[in-house]
Amino acid sequence: MHNISIFGTGSDVGKSTLTFVIARALQKRGISVVPFKAQNVSNNSRVADDGSEIAVSTWFQASVLDVKTSWHLNPVLLKSGAAGKVSLVLKGEEQGEREVKGYFDNINTLKPAVEEGFSALDAKYDCVVAEGAGGCVELNLLDKDLSNTFVAEQFDTKIILVADIEKGGVFAQIYGTLALLKKRFRENLIGVVINKFRGDRAFFEDGIEIIEKEFGVPVLGVLHYRSLNLGFEDSASLFNYSRNRDASIRVGVIKLPHISNFTDFEPLVLDDAITVDFIEGTLEQYDLICLPGSKRVAEDLAWLRARGLDEALKRYRGWIVAICGGYEMLHETIIDSHGVESAGCFSGLGMIPATVTFAEEKIVRNTTIEVEGMRLAGYEIRYGRSDRFPSFYADGRIFGTFLHAIFENDTFRNMLFQKIDPNYKGYCFAQKRREVIDAFVDAMEMELDIERIVSCIASPR
């Protein structure tokens, strides 16, 4: 059976979504399948089952399929570094910062890790669904393109092209991409998917005919735009999620420039009783303020102070929940003598009477903590250590913790919001998450020609 590459005509066309939708549809037909992305660029990561660090979008895809996660699913992960630099996570382990130019100049040194990861999955599963990155025909970057060109060539994958009709110019997107694709890729192309369509599909019937007859490529589906509100890959997607404006509880998440692991707030986004806004200003209208994770704590602290949000937080009389980088900011002092993020000693917001010190060794683990008799599960990805409050701090209206995914714990979420609103009923996040994902995949699957995809990948390699 052939593996599949999901190519895009550009960035943010829906490759991540189509990867798990197609993979789940194949899985429902008895095909063992796994997601893969050679190189992710994201500050949002999770701890895999093998204790490694992988991008949250790939972790989410695997969770939809209920398959075990490891670094093999995402061999290369890039995070924000200092100016002109990126932080490299290779095979699930932190490698430190690299100059951007130096990283691309040495891209060939990363190919063995990509080959190792893909080959391990290929040996275990019937089909690897490999998500591409950005546009698949960026001609000046083809020799540095790990996620599209390298995977498709190295493993002779069948290819599905995704185009975003919402961006406009969908015919030019497809025609231009097809014209620039290598002959080998054109021969392996199963078809094209039109994504983010709005309105009556009947109005696009002529468009399908044009693509199929004039461009010579099958249209595998026209997917209507749907909000999932889960598995956010980047901040642009999260900040534009579908909000519930009739909710009784209002939560403001401070929109830090280097916000990371913002999927911590998905349980609040899914909650019909809560409205979540990502904010840069006034706090008073919110019942709860969240200070999220940050990849650049000192820089984001300076950003807070420049906008007066440091003093606003101190004046704020509602509830405050701070997670990881946000938790570190609440401390009195932050020491980074090794230059892990920003070398030096910095004053924090002083709302927690303790000091955070950045160690050279990164903590990456799935773990649990005990808070007020509750065993709370989550994960930690951090360099910081608090000298007095190693896991969490709770005092009155302030709660801070290193534990990501804290809101996925129903007991904690219910306890917190019942203090804000005694009428808050709560819900089971795991159950609702599964229901939302299943409904989304089912709706998408109905608009895709899955049988054609299966027939194209079923032939021997």
CORGIJO-V119937 format. One record per pair of residues at least 12 apart in sequence whose C-alpha atoms are under 10 Angstrom apart, sorted by the first residue. I is the first residue (numbers start at 0). J is the second residue. Records with the same first field share a line. If there is no record, write none. Layout:
I->J + J
//
This chain:
0->30 + 124 + 125 + 126 + 127 + 453 + 454 + 455 + 456 + 457 + 458 + 459 + 460
1->121 + 125 + 126 + 127 + 128 + 154 + 155 + 156 + 157 + 158 + 453 + 455 + 456 + 457 + 458 + 459 + 460
2->32 + 33 + 121 + 124 + 125 + 126 + 127 + 128 + 129 + 151 + 154 + 155 + 156 + 157 + 158 + 456 + 457 + 460
3->18 + 21 + 22 + 34 + 35 + 126 + 127 + 128 + 129 + 130 + 150 + 151 + 154 + 155 + 156 + 157 + 158 + 159 + 187 + 188 + 189 + 452 + 455 + 456
4->18 + 35 + 36 + 127 + 128 + 129 + 130 + 131 + 146 + 147 + 148 + 150 + 151 + 154 + 155 + 156 + 157 + 158 + 159 + 160 + 187 + 188
5->17 + 18 + 21 + 36 + 128 + 129 + 130 + 131 + 132 + 135 + 146 + 147 + 151 + 156 + 157 + 158 + 159 + 160 + 161 + 191
6->18 + 129 + 130 + 131 + 132 + 133 + 134 + 135 + 136 + 146 + 147 + 148 + 151 + 158 + 159 + 160 + 161 + 162 + 176 + 188 + 191
7->130 + 131 + 132 + 133 + 134 + 135 + 136 + 147 + 159 + 160 + 161 + 162 + 163 + 172 + 173 + 176 + 191 + 192
8->132 + 133 + 134 + 135 + 136 + 137 + 160 + 161 + 162 + 163 + 169 + 171 + 172 + 173 + 174 + 175 + 176 + 177 + 191
9->132 + 133 + 134 + 135 + 136 + 137 + 161 + 162 + 163 + 166 + 172 + 176
10->131 + 132 + 133 + 134 + 135 + 162 + 163
11->132 + 133 + 134 + 162 + 163 + 166 + 232 + 233 + 235 + 236
12->133 + 134 + 160 + 161 + 162 + 163 + 164 + 165 + 166 + 193 + 194 + 195
13->161 + 162 + 163 + 192 + 193 + 194 + 195
14->129 + 130 + 131 + 132 + 133 + 159 + 160 + 161 + 162 + 163 + 194
15->34 + 36 + 56 + 57 + 59 + 60 + 129 + 130 + 131 + 132 + 230 + 231 + 232
16->56 + 60 + 130 + 194 + 227 + 230 + 231 + 232 + 440 + 443
17->60 + 128 + 130 + 159 + 161 + 192 + 194 + 222 + 440 + 443 + 444
18->33 + 34 + 35 + 36 + 57 + 60 + 127 + 128 + 129 + 130 + 131 + 159
19->32 + 33 + 34 + 56 + 57 + 59 + 60 + 61 + 62 + 63 + 64 + 128 + 130 + 440
20->60 + 63 + 64 + 436 + 437 + 439 + 440 + 441 + 442 + 443 + 444 + 447
21->34 + 128 + 440 + 443 + 444 + 447 + 448 + 449 + 452
22->34 + 60 + 61 + 63 + 64 + 126 + 127 + 128 + 129 + 440
23->60 + 61 + 63 + 64 + 65 + 437 + 440 + 441 + 444
24->64 + 440 + 441 + 443 + 444 + 445 + 447 + 449 + 450 + 453
25->126 + 449 + 450 + 452 + 453
26->64 + 125 + 126
27->64
28->449 + 450 + 453
29->125
30->124 + 125 + 126 + 453
31->64 + 66 + 123 + 124 + 125 + 126 + 127
32->61 + 64 + 66 + 120 + 121 + 123 + 124 + 125 + 126 + 127 + 128
33->57 + 60 + 61 + 64 + 65 + 66 + 67 + 68 + 72 + 120 + 121 + 123 + 124 + 125 + 126 + 127 + 128 + 129
34->57 + 58 + 59 + 60 + 61 + 62 + 63 + 64 + 66 + 68 + 71 + 72 + 73 + 117 + 120 + 126 + 127 + 128 + 129 + 130
35->57 + 58 + 60 + 61 + 70 + 71 + 72 + 73 + 74 + 113 + 116 + 117 + 120 + 127 + 128 + 129 + 130 + 131 + 146
36->53 + 54 + 56 + 57 + 71 + 72 + 73 + 74 + 75 + 76 + 113 + 116 + 117 + 127 + 128 + 129 + 130 + 131 + 132 + 145 + 146 + 147 + 150
37->71 + 72 + 73 + 74 + 75 + 76 + 109 + 110 + 112 + 113 + 114 + 116 + 117 + 129 + 130 + 131 + 132 + 144 + 145 + 146 + 147 + 149 + 150
38->53 + 54 + 72 + 73 + 74 + 75 + 76 + 77 + 88 + 89 + 109 + 113 + 130 + 131 + 132 + 144 + 145 + 146 + 147
39->53 + 54 + 55 + 56 + 57 + 73 + 74 + 75 + 76 + 77 + 78 + 88 + 130 + 131 + 132 + 145 + 146 + 232
40->54 + 75 + 76 + 77 + 78 + 79 + 85 + 86 + 87 + 132 + 232 + 233
41->53 + 54 + 55 + 56 + 76 + 77 + 78 + 79 + 232 + 233 + 234 + 259 + 260
42->54 + 55 + 76 + 77 + 78 + 79 + 80 + 86 + 232 + 233 + 234 + 257 + 258 + 259 + 260 + 261 + 292 + 293 + 294
43->55 + 56 + 76 + 77 + 78 + 231 + 232 + 233 + 234 + 258 + 259 + 260 + 261 + 262 + 263 + 292 + 293 + 294
44->56 + 57 + 58 + 59 + 76 + 78 + 232 + 259 + 260 + 261 + 262 + 380
45->57 + 58 + 59 + 68 + 260 + 262 + 363 + 364 + 365 + 377 + 378 + 379 + 380 + 403 + 404
46->58 + 68 + 69 + 70 + 91 + 363 + 364 + 365 + 366 + 377 + 378 + 379 + 380
47->61 + 67 + 68 + 69 + 70 + 71 + 72 + 91 + 363 + 364 + 365 + 378
48->66 + 67 + 68 + 69 + 70 + 364 + 365
49->67 + 68 + 69 + 70 + 71 + 91 + 364 + 365
50->68 + 69 + 70 + 91 + 92 + 363 + 364 + 365 + 378
51->68 + 69 + 70 + 71 + 73 + 88 + 89 + 90 + 91 + 92 + 93 + 363 + 364 + 365
52->68 + 69 + 70 + 73 + 74 + 75 + 76 + 88 + 89 + 90 + 91 + 92 + 93 + 363 + 364 + 380
53->68 + 69 + 70 + 71 + 72 + 73 + 74 + 75 + 76 + 77 + 88 + 89 + 90 + 91 + 92
54->70 + 72 + 73 + 74 + 75 + 76 + 77 + 78 + 88 + 91 + 232 + 260
55->73 + 230 + 231 + 232 + 233 + 260 + 261 + 262
56->73 + 229 + 230 + 231 + 232 + 233 + 262
57->72 + 73 + 130 + 230 + 232
58->70 + 72 + 73 + 230
59->229 + 230 + 231 + 232
60->72 + 230
62->230 + 433
63->230 + 432 + 433 + 436 + 437 + 440
69->90 + 91 + 116
70->88 + 89 + 90 + 91 + 92 + 112 + 116
71->90 + 91 + 112 + 113 + 114 + 115 + 116 + 117 + 118 + 119 + 120
72->90 + 91 + 113 + 116 + 117 + 119 + 120 + 127 + 129
73->88 + 89 + 90 + 91 + 112 + 113 + 116 + 117 + 129
74->88 + 89 + 90 + 91 + 92 + 109 + 110 + 111 + 112 + 113 + 114 + 115 + 116 + 117
75->87 + 88 + 89 + 90 + 91 + 92 + 109 + 110 + 112 + 113 + 116 + 145 + 146
76->88 + 89 + 90 + 91 + 92 + 93
77->89 + 93 + 96 + 97
78->96 + 259 + 294
79->96 + 257 + 259 + 293 + 294 + 295 + 340
80->95 + 96 + 97 + 98 + 99 + 257 + 294 + 295 + 339 + 340 + 341
81->96 + 97 + 98 + 294 + 295 + 298 + 339 + 340 + 341
82->98 + 99
83->96 + 97 + 98 + 99 + 100
84->96 + 97 + 98 + 99 + 100 + 101 + 102
85->97 + 98 + 99 + 100 + 102
86->98 + 99 + 102 + 294 + 340
87->102
89->109 + 112 + 113
90->109 + 112 + 113 + 115 + 116
91->363
92->361 + 363
93->360 + 361 + 363
95->339 + 359
96->339 + 340
102->143
103->140 + 142 + 143 + 144
104->143
105->143
106->142 + 143 + 144 + 145
107->142 + 143 + 145
109->145
110->143 + 145 + 149 + 150
113->145 + 146 + 149 + 150
114->149 + 150 + 153 + 154
117->129 + 150 + 153 + 154
118->154
121->154
125->457
126->156 + 456 + 457
127->156
128->156 + 157 + 158
129->146 + 147 + 150 + 151 + 156 + 158
130->146 + 147 + 150 + 159
131->144 + 145 + 146 + 147 + 148 + 150 + 151 + 160
132->144 + 145 + 146 + 147 + 148
133->146 + 147
134->147 + 161 + 162 + 172 + 176
135->147 + 148 + 160 + 176 + 179 + 180
136->148 + 175 + 176 + 177 + 178 + 179 + 180 + 181
137->176 + 179 + 180
138->179 + 180
148->180 + 181 + 184
151->183 + 184 + 187
152->183 + 184
155->183 + 184 + 187 + 460
156->184 + 187 + 188 + 456 + 460
157->184 + 185 + 186 + 187 + 188 + 189 + 190 + 452 + 455 + 456
158->184 + 185 + 186 + 187 + 188 + 189 + 190 + 191 + 452 + 455 + 456
159->187 + 188 + 189 + 190 + 191 + 192 + 218 + 219 + 452
160->173 + 176 + 177 + 188 + 189 + 190 + 191 + 192 + 193 + 216 + 218 + 219
161->173 + 190 + 191 + 192 + 193 + 194 + 219 + 220
162->176 + 191 + 192 + 193 + 194 + 195 + 221
163->192 + 193 + 194 + 195 + 196 + 222 + 224
164->192 + 193 + 194 + 195 + 196 + 197 + 221 + 222 + 223 + 224
165->193 + 194 + 195 + 196 + 197 + 224
166->194 + 195
169->193 + 194 + 206
170->206 + 207 + 209 + 210 + 214
173->191 + 192 + 193 + 210 + 214 + 216
174->210 + 213 + 214 + 215 + 216
177->214 + 215 + 216
178->214
185->216
187->455
188->216 + 217 + 455
189->216 + 217 + 218 + 219 + 451 + 452 + 454 + 455 + 456
190->211 + 215 + 216 + 217 + 218 + 219 + 220 + 448 + 451 + 452
191->210 + 211 + 216 + 217 + 218 + 219 + 220 + 221
192->217 + 218 + 219 + 220 + 221 + 222 + 446 + 447 + 448
193->207 + 218 + 219 + 220 + 221 + 222 + 223 + 447
194->220 + 221 + 222 + 223 + 224 + 225
195->221 + 222 + 223 + 224 + 225
196->221 + 222 + 223 + 224 + 225
197->221 + 222 + 223 + 224 + 225
198->223 + 224
199->223
200->221 + 222 + 223
203->221
204->221
206->218
207->219 + 220 + 221
217->448 + 451
218->447 + 448
219->446 + 447 + 448 + 449 + 450 + 451 + 452
220->443 + 444 + 445 + 446 + 447 + 448 + 449
221->443 + 446 + 447 + 448
222->442 + 443 + 444 + 445 + 446 + 447
223->442 + 443 + 446
224->443
225->241 + 439 + 442 + 443
226->239 + 240 + 241 + 439
227->240 + 241 + 269 + 432 + 435 + 436 + 438 + 439 + 440
228->240 + 241 + 242 + 262 + 265 + 266 + 268 + 269 + 432 + 435 + 436
229->262 + 264 + 265 + 266 + 268 + 269 + 432 + 435 + 436
230->262 + 265 + 436
231->260 + 261 + 262 + 265
232->260 + 261 + 262
233->258 + 259 + 260 + 261 + 262
234->254 + 256 + 257 + 258 + 259 + 260 + 261 + 262
237->261 + 262 + 264 + 265 + 268 + 277
238->254 + 261 + 275 + 276 + 277 + 278
239->276 + 277
240->268 + 275 + 276
241->268 + 269 + 274 + 275
242->268 + 269 + 271 + 273 + 274 + 275 + 276
243->268 + 269 + 270 + 271 + 272 + 273 + 274 + 275
244->271 + 272 + 273 + 274 + 275
245->271 + 272 + 273 + 274
246->270 + 271 + 272 + 273 + 274 + 275
247->271 + 272 + 273 + 274 + 286 + 420 + 422 + 423
248->270 + 271 + 272 + 273 + 274 + 275 + 285 + 286 + 287 + 416 + 419 + 420 + 423
249->267 + 272 + 273 + 274 + 275 + 276 + 284 + 285 + 286 + 287 + 288
250->264 + 267 + 268 + 273 + 274 + 275 + 276 + 277 + 278 + 282 + 284 + 285 + 286 + 287 + 288 + 289 + 318 + 319
251->274 + 275 + 276 + 277 + 278 + 279 + 280 + 281 + 282 + 283 + 284 + 285 + 286 + 287 + 288 + 289 + 290 + 319
252->264 + 275 + 276 + 277 + 278 + 279 + 282 + 285 + 287 + 288 + 289 + 290 + 291 + 319 + 320 + 321
253->276 + 277 + 278 + 279 + 280 + 282 + 288 + 289 + 290 + 291 + 303 + 308 + 325
254->276 + 277 + 278 + 279 + 280 + 289 + 290 + 291 + 299 + 303
255->277 + 278 + 279 + 290 + 291 + 292 + 293 + 294 + 295 + 296 + 298 + 299 + 300 + 302 + 303 + 325
256->279 + 293 + 294 + 295 + 298 + 299 + 302 + 303
257->291 + 292 + 293 + 294 + 295 + 296 + 298 + 299
258->290 + 291 + 292 + 293 + 294 + 295 + 296 + 299 + 324 + 325
259->291 + 292 + 293 + 294 + 295 + 323 + 324
260->291 + 292 + 293 + 294 + 322 + 323 + 324 + 380 + 403 + 404
261->291 + 292 + 293 + 322 + 403 + 404
262->291 + 403 + 404 + 406
263->291 + 292 + 322 + 377 + 402 + 403 + 404 + 405 + 406 + 407
264->289 + 291 + 403 + 404 + 405 + 406 + 407
265->404 + 406 + 407 + 428 + 432
266->404 + 405 + 406 + 407 + 408 + 409 + 412 + 426 + 427 + 428 + 429 + 431 + 432
267->406 + 407 + 412 + 428
269->426 + 428 + 431 + 432 + 435
270->425 + 426 + 427 + 428 + 431
271->425 + 426
272->416 + 423 + 424 + 425 + 426
273->416 + 423
275->287 + 288 + 289
276->288
277->289
279->302 + 303 + 306 + 308
280->303 + 306 + 307 + 308 + 311
281->307 + 308 + 311 + 312 + 315
282->308 + 311 + 312 + 314 + 315 + 316 + 317
283->311 + 312 + 314 + 315 + 316 + 317
284->317
285->315 + 316 + 317 + 318
286->315 + 316 + 317 + 318 + 319 + 416 + 419 + 420
287->315 + 316 + 317 + 318 + 319 + 320 + 396 + 397 + 415 + 416 + 419
288->312 + 315 + 317 + 318 + 319 + 320 + 321 + 397
289->318 + 319 + 320 + 321 + 322 + 325 + 326 + 398 + 399
290->312 + 319 + 320 + 321 + 322 + 323 + 324 + 325 + 326 + 327 + 328 + 329 + 399
291->320 + 321 + 322 + 323 + 324 + 325 + 326 + 328 + 403
292->321 + 322 + 323 + 324 + 325 + 326 + 327 + 328 + 380 + 381 + 401 + 403
293->322 + 323 + 324 + 325 + 326 + 327 + 328
294->323 + 324 + 340 + 381
295->324 + 339 + 340 + 341
296->323 + 324 + 325 + 326 + 327 + 328 + 333 + 340 + 341 + 345 + 347
297->324 + 327 + 328 + 333 + 334 + 335 + 340 + 341 + 342 + 343 + 344 + 345 + 346 + 347
298->340 + 341
299->324 + 325 + 328
300->324 + 325 + 328 + 329 + 345 + 346 + 347 + 348
301->345 + 347
303->348
304->348
309->328 + 329 + 347 + 348 + 349
310->348
312->329 + 348 + 350
313->329 + 348 + 349 + 350
316->396 + 397
317->396 + 397 + 419
318->395 + 396 + 397 + 398 + 415 + 416 + 418 + 419
319->395 + 396 + 397 + 398 + 399
320->392 + 393 + 396 + 397 + 398 + 399 + 400 + 415
321->391 + 392 + 397 + 398 + 399 + 400 + 401 + 402
322->391 + 398 + 399 + 400 + 401 + 402 + 403 + 404 + 405
323->379 + 380 + 381 + 382 + 383 + 390 + 391 + 399 + 400 + 401 + 402 + 403
324->380 + 381 + 382 + 383 + 399 + 400 + 401
325->399 + 400 + 401
326->347 + 350 + 351 + 355 + 383 + 385 + 391 + 392 + 398 + 399 + 400 + 401 + 402
327->347 + 348 + 351 + 353 + 354 + 355 + 356 + 357 + 383 + 384 + 385 + 399 + 400 + 401
328->345 + 346 + 347 + 348 + 349 + 350 + 351 + 354 + 355 + 399
329->346 + 347 + 348 + 349 + 350 + 351 + 352 + 353 + 354 + 355 + 397 + 399
330->346 + 347 + 348 + 349 + 350 + 351 + 352 + 353 + 354 + 355 + 385 + 388 + 399
331->345 + 346 + 347 + 348 + 349 + 350 + 351 + 352 + 353 + 354 + 355
332->344 + 345 + 346 + 347 + 348 + 349 + 351 + 352 + 353 + 354 + 355 + 356 + 385
333->345 + 346 + 347 + 348 + 353 + 354 + 355 + 356 + 357 + 383 + 384 + 385
334->346 + 347 + 354 + 355 + 356 + 357 + 358 + 383 + 384
335->355 + 356 + 357 + 358 + 359 + 382 + 383
336->356 + 357 + 358 + 359
337->356 + 357 + 358 + 359
338->357 + 358 + 359
339->357 + 358 + 359 + 360 + 361 + 382 + 383
340->357 + 382
341->357
342->357
344->356
350->397
351->387 + 388 + 392 + 393 + 394 + 397 + 398 + 399
352->386 + 387 + 388 + 392
353->385 + 386 + 387 + 388
354->383 + 384 + 385 + 386 + 387 + 388
355->382 + 383 + 384 + 385 + 386 + 387 + 388 + 389
356->382 + 383 + 384 + 385 + 386
357->381 + 382 + 383 + 384 + 385
358->381 + 382 + 383 + 384
359->382 + 383
360->381 + 382 + 383
361->379 + 380 + 381 + 382 + 383
362->378 + 379 + 380 + 381 + 382 + 383 + 384
363->378 + 379 + 380 + 381 + 382
364->377 + 378 + 379 + 380 + 381 + 402
365->377 + 378 + 379 + 380 + 402 + 403
366->378 + 379 + 402 + 403
367->379 + 390 + 402 + 405
368->390 + 391 + 400 + 401 + 402 + 405
369->390 + 391
370->390 + 391 + 392 + 393 + 411
371->393 + 411
373->408 + 410 + 411
374->408 + 410 + 411
375->402 + 404 + 405 + 406 + 407 + 408 + 409 + 410 + 411
376->402 + 403 + 404 + 405 + 406 + 407 + 408
377->401 + 402 + 403 + 404 + 405 + 406 + 407 + 408
378->401 + 402 + 403 + 404 + 405
379->400 + 401 + 402 + 403 + 404
380->401 + 402 + 403
381->401 + 402
383->401
384->401
385->401
388->400 + 401
389->401
390->402
396->415 + 418
398->415
406->428
407->427 + 428 + 429
408->427 + 428 + 429
409->425 + 426 + 427 + 428 + 429
410->425 + 426 + 427
412->425 + 426 + 428
413->425 + 426 + 427
//
